[in-house]
Amino acid sequence: MKKVLNLVLLAFLTCSMAMVPVSVSAKTTVSAKKGQIKTTYKLISSDFYKKAKIYHTKKTKVPVYTALISADRPKVTLTKASTLKAKTNYSFTKEIKVKISNHKQQTYMYAKGHGWVVKTSLVSGKY
């Protein structure tokens, strides 16, 4: 009799918890900032360095992008996040090559702790 009573009590509690409404004000999606432009490219290749490579920025600030790399398709979505300081050294650990158009490719490098930067805006070596 005790086992039957425990099962009925357990069934009653689970049913009552399942019927509790979810709060309407609960946020389920993360909204992007207004004005951010997302650009999607086809991923051609990627490379990871065992030892970080040192590059420095030129005289101007360099835009930094956040990248969403698709796991099941060769595509990358880049969104501008911030900028790197001018005339400063940074270490880079990853590199991706993307297809911009039919005949153009562009290389992005990952600045450790910052984000993805276009390789043509960097100079190899320390400043």
CYANA upper distance limits for C-alpha pairs under 8 A (distance plus 0.5 A):
  1 MET  CA      5 LEU  CA      6.77
  2 LYS  CA      6 ASN  CA      6.70
  3 LYS  CA      7 LEU  CA      6.72
  4 VAL  CA      8 VAL  CA      6.71
  5 LEU  CA      9 LEU  CA      6.62
  6 ASN  CA     10 LEU  CA      6.56
  7 LEU  CA     11 ALA  CA      6.59
  8 VAL  CA     12 PHE  CA      6.62
  9 LEU  CA     13 LEU  CA      6.73
 10 LEU  CA     14 THR  CA      6.74
 11 ALA  CA     15 CYS  CA      6.62
 12 PHE  CA     16 SER  CA      6.66
 13 LEU  CA     17 MET  CA      6.70
 14 THR  CA     18 ALA  CA      6.62
 15 CYS  CA     19 MET  CA      6.87
 16 SER  CA     20 VAL  CA      7.20
 22 VAL  CA     26 ALA  CA      8.31
 32 ALA  CA     36 GLN  CA      7.88
 36 GLN  CA     79 THR  CA      7.26
 36 GLN  CA     80 LYS  CA      7.55
 37 ILE  CA     79 THR  CA      6.60
 37 ILE  CA     80 LYS  CA      7.78
 38 LYS  CA     77 THR  CA      6.81
 38 LYS  CA     78 LEU  CA      6.14
 38 LYS  CA     79 THR  CA      5.30
 38 LYS  CA     80 LYS  CA      8.25
 39 THR  CA     77 THR  CA      5.93
 39 THR  CA     78 LEU  CA      5.77
 39 THR  CA     79 THR  CA      7.13
 40 THR  CA     75 LYS  CA      7.25
 40 THR  CA     76 VAL  CA      6.02
 40 THR  CA     77 THR  CA      4.69
 40 THR  CA     78 LEU  CA      6.82
 41 TYR  CA     75 LYS  CA      6.12
 41 TYR  CA     76 VAL  CA      5.83
 41 TYR  CA     77 THR  CA      6.91
 41 TYR  CA     98 VAL  CA      6.56
 41 TYR  CA     99 LYS  CA      6.56
 41 TYR  CA    100 ILE  CA      6.73
 42 LYS  CA     74 PRO  CA      6.30
 42 LYS  CA     75 LYS  CA      4.93
 42 LYS  CA     76 VAL  CA      6.81
 42 LYS  CA     98 VAL  CA      6.07
 42 LYS  CA     99 LYS  CA      5.81
 42 LYS  CA    100 ILE  CA      7.98
 43 LEU  CA     74 PRO  CA      5.40
 43 LEU  CA     75 LYS  CA      5.41
 43 LEU  CA     76 VAL  CA      6.63
 43 LEU  CA     96 ILE  CA      7.86
 43 LEU  CA     97 LYS  CA      6.76
 43 LEU  CA     98 VAL  CA      5.10
 43 LEU  CA     99 LYS  CA      6.97
 44 ILE  CA     74 PRO  CA      7.77
 44 ILE  CA     96 ILE  CA      8.07
 44 ILE  CA     97 LYS  CA      5.95
 44 ILE  CA     98 VAL  CA      5.77
 44 ILE  CA     99 LYS  CA      7.03
 45 SER  CA     96 ILE  CA      6.25
 45 SER  CA     97 LYS  CA      5.72
 45 SER  CA     98 VAL  CA      7.73
 46 SER  CA     94 LYS  CA      8.01
 46 SER  CA     95 GLU  CA      6.13
 46 SER  CA     96 ILE  CA      4.75
 46 SER  CA     97 LYS  CA      6.76
 47 ASP  CA     94 LYS  CA      6.30
 47 ASP  CA     95 GLU  CA      5.60
 47 ASP  CA     96 ILE  CA      6.84
 48 PHE  CA     93 THR  CA      6.62
 48 PHE  CA     94 LYS  CA      5.06
 48 PHE  CA     95 GLU  CA      6.92
 49 TYR  CA     53 LYS  CA      8.14
 49 TYR  CA     93 THR  CA      5.78
 49 TYR  CA     94 LYS  CA      6.55
 50 LYS  CA     93 THR  CA      8.06
 51 LYS  CA     93 THR  CA      7.67
 52 ALA  CA     91 SER  CA      6.14
 52 ALA  CA     92 PHE  CA      5.81
 52 ALA  CA     93 THR  CA      5.33
 53 LYS  CA     91 SER  CA      5.96
 53 LYS  CA     92 PHE  CA      5.66
 53 LYS  CA     93 THR  CA      7.07
 54 ILE  CA     89 ASN  CA      7.26
 54 ILE  CA     90 TYR  CA      6.28
 54 ILE  CA     91 SER  CA      5.09
 54 ILE  CA     92 PHE  CA      6.81
 54 ILE  CA    124 SER  CA      7.05
 54 ILE  CA    125 GLY  CA      5.91
 54 ILE  CA    126 LYS  CA      6.85
 55 TYR  CA     89 ASN  CA      6.34
 55 TYR  CA     90 TYR  CA      6.09
 55 TYR  CA     91 SER  CA      6.87
 55 TYR  CA     92 PHE  CA      7.82
 55 TYR  CA    122 LEU  CA      6.72
 55 TYR  CA    123 VAL  CA      5.99
 55 TYR  CA    124 SER  CA      4.95
 55 TYR  CA    125 GLY  CA      5.42
 55 TYR  CA    126 LYS  CA      6.58
 56 HIS  CA     87 LYS  CA      6.85
 56 HIS  CA     88 THR  CA      5.86
 56 HIS  CA     89 ASN  CA      4.76
 56 HIS  CA     90 TYR  CA      6.38
 56 HIS  CA    122 LEU  CA      6.30
 56 HIS  CA    123 VAL  CA      5.86
 56 HIS  CA    124 SER  CA      6.96
 56 HIS  CA    125 GLY  CA      7.01
 56 HIS  CA    126 LYS  CA      6.41
 56 HIS  CA    127 TYR  CA      6.33
 57 THR  CA     61 LYS  CA      7.96
 57 THR  CA     62 VAL  CA      7.58
 57 THR  CA     84 LEU  CA      8.19
 57 THR  CA     85 LYS  CA      7.81
 57 THR  CA     86 ALA  CA      5.93
 57 THR  CA     87 LYS  CA      5.60
 57 THR  CA     88 THR  CA      6.19
 57 THR  CA     89 ASN  CA      7.30
 57 THR  CA    121 SER  CA      7.29
 57 THR  CA    122 LEU  CA      5.49
 57 THR  CA    123 VAL  CA      6.73
 58 LYS  CA     86 ALA  CA      6.35
 58 LYS  CA     87 LYS  CA      6.00
 58 LYS  CA    121 SER  CA      7.49
 58 LYS  CA    122 LEU  CA      6.95
 58 LYS  CA    123 VAL  CA      7.42
 59 LYS  CA     86 ALA  CA      5.73
 59 LYS  CA     87 LYS  CA      6.25
 60 THR  CA     85 LYS  CA      8.17
 60 THR  CA     86 ALA  CA      5.57
 60 THR  CA     87 LYS  CA      8.21
 61 LYS  CA     83 THR  CA      6.53
 61 LYS  CA     84 LEU  CA      6.10
 61 LYS  CA     85 LYS  CA      5.79
 61 LYS  CA     86 ALA  CA      5.33
 62 VAL  CA     83 THR  CA      5.72
 62 VAL  CA     84 LEU  CA      5.60
 62 VAL  CA     85 LYS  CA      7.51
 62 VAL  CA     86 ALA  CA      7.70
 62 VAL  CA    117 VAL  CA      7.84
 62 VAL  CA    121 SER  CA      7.28
 63 PRO  CA     80 LYS  CA      7.34
 63 PRO  CA     81 ALA  CA      8.06
 63 PRO  CA     82 SER  CA      6.42
 63 PRO  CA     83 THR  CA      4.74
 63 PRO  CA     84 LEU  CA      6.86
 63 PRO  CA    117 VAL  CA      7.10
 64 VAL  CA     80 LYS  CA      6.43
 64 VAL  CA     81 ALA  CA      6.15
 64 VAL  CA     82 SER  CA      5.64
 64 VAL  CA     83 THR  CA      5.53
 64 VAL  CA     84 LEU  CA      7.10
 64 VAL  CA    114 HIS  CA      7.67
 64 VAL  CA    115 GLY  CA      6.14
 64 VAL  CA    116 TRP  CA      6.01
 64 VAL  CA    117 VAL  CA      5.70
 65 TYR  CA     78 LEU  CA      6.38
 65 TYR  CA     79 THR  CA      5.72
 65 TYR  CA     80 LYS  CA      4.78
 65 TYR  CA     81 ALA  CA      5.61
 65 TYR  CA     82 SER  CA      7.54
 65 TYR  CA    115 GLY  CA      6.14
 65 TYR  CA    116 TRP  CA      5.41
 65 TYR  CA    117 VAL  CA      6.89
 66 THR  CA     78 LEU  CA      6.14
 66 THR  CA     79 THR  CA      5.80
 66 THR  CA     80 LYS  CA      6.85
 66 THR  CA     81 ALA  CA      6.58
 66 THR  CA    115 GLY  CA      6.12
 66 THR  CA    116 TRP  CA      6.62
 67 ALA  CA     76 VAL  CA      6.90
 67 ALA  CA     77 THR  CA      6.06
 67 ALA  CA     78 LEU  CA      5.12
 67 ALA  CA     79 THR  CA      7.10
 67 ALA  CA    115 GLY  CA      8.28
 67 ALA  CA    116 TRP  CA      7.48
 68 LEU  CA     76 VAL  CA      6.14
 68 LEU  CA     77 THR  CA      5.58
 68 LEU  CA     78 LEU  CA      7.08
 69 ILE  CA     74 PRO  CA      8.38
 69 ILE  CA     75 LYS  CA      6.73
 69 ILE  CA     76 VAL  CA      5.08
 69 ILE  CA     77 THR  CA      7.06
 70 SER  CA     74 PRO  CA      6.95
 70 SER  CA     75 LYS  CA      6.13
 70 SER  CA     76 VAL  CA      6.72
 76 VAL  CA     98 VAL  CA      8.40
 87 LYS  CA    127 TYR  CA      7.11
 88 THR  CA    127 TYR  CA      7.09
 89 ASN  CA    126 LYS  CA      6.32
 89 ASN  CA    127 TYR  CA      6.66
 90 TYR  CA    111 ALA  CA      6.93
 90 TYR  CA    112 LYS  CA      8.06
 91 SER  CA    111 ALA  CA      6.39
 91 SER  CA    112 LYS  CA      6.53
 92 PHE  CA    109 MET  CA      6.89
 92 PHE  CA    110 TYR  CA      5.88
 92 PHE  CA    111 ALA  CA      5.13
 92 PHE  CA    112 LYS  CA      6.22
 93 THR  CA    109 MET  CA      7.99
 93 THR  CA    110 TYR  CA      6.48
 93 THR  CA    111 ALA  CA      7.38
 93 THR  CA    112 LYS  CA      7.03
 94 LYS  CA    109 MET  CA      6.18
 94 LYS  CA    110 TYR  CA      5.58
 94 LYS  CA    111 ALA  CA      8.43
 95 GLU  CA    107 THR  CA      7.46
 95 GLU  CA    108 TYR  CA      6.24
 95 GLU  CA    109 MET  CA      4.87
 95 GLU  CA    110 TYR  CA      6.72
 96 ILE  CA    107 THR  CA      6.24
 96 ILE  CA    108 TYR  CA      5.85
 96 ILE  CA    109 MET  CA      6.94
 97 LYS  CA    105 GLN  CA      7.28
 97 LYS  CA    106 GLN  CA      6.23
 97 LYS  CA    107 THR  CA      4.91
 97 LYS  CA    108 TYR  CA      6.84
 98 VAL  CA    105 GLN  CA      6.12
 98 VAL  CA    106 GLN  CA      5.93
 98 VAL  CA    107 THR  CA      6.83
 98 VAL  CA    108 TYR  CA      8.37
 99 LYS  CA    103 HIS  CA      8.47
 99 LYS  CA    104 LYS  CA      6.65
 99 LYS  CA    105 GLN  CA      5.01
 99 LYS  CA    106 GLN  CA      6.97
100 ILE  CA    104 LYS  CA      5.98
100 ILE  CA    105 GLN  CA      5.92
100 ILE  CA    106 GLN  CA      7.17
101 SER  CA    105 GLN  CA      7.66
106 GLN  CA    118 VAL  CA      7.91
106 GLN  CA    119 LYS  CA      8.42
107 THR  CA    118 VAL  CA      6.55
107 THR  CA    119 LYS  CA      6.11
107 THR  CA    120 THR  CA      8.26
108 TYR  CA    116 TRP  CA      6.44
108 TYR  CA    117 VAL  CA      5.76
108 TYR  CA    118 VAL  CA      4.99
108 TYR  CA    119 LYS  CA      5.88
109 MET  CA    116 TRP  CA      5.90
109 MET  CA    117 VAL  CA      5.80
109 MET  CA    118 VAL  CA      6.88
109 MET  CA    119 LYS  CA      6.50
110 TYR  CA    114 HIS  CA      8.10
110 TYR  CA    115 GLY  CA      5.95
110 TYR  CA    116 TRP  CA      4.90
110 TYR  CA    117 VAL  CA      6.81
111 ALA  CA    115 GLY  CA      5.82
111 ALA  CA    116 TRP  CA      6.58
111 ALA  CA    117 VAL  CA      7.45
117 VAL  CA    121 SER  CA      8.25
118 VAL  CA    122 LEU  CA      7.97
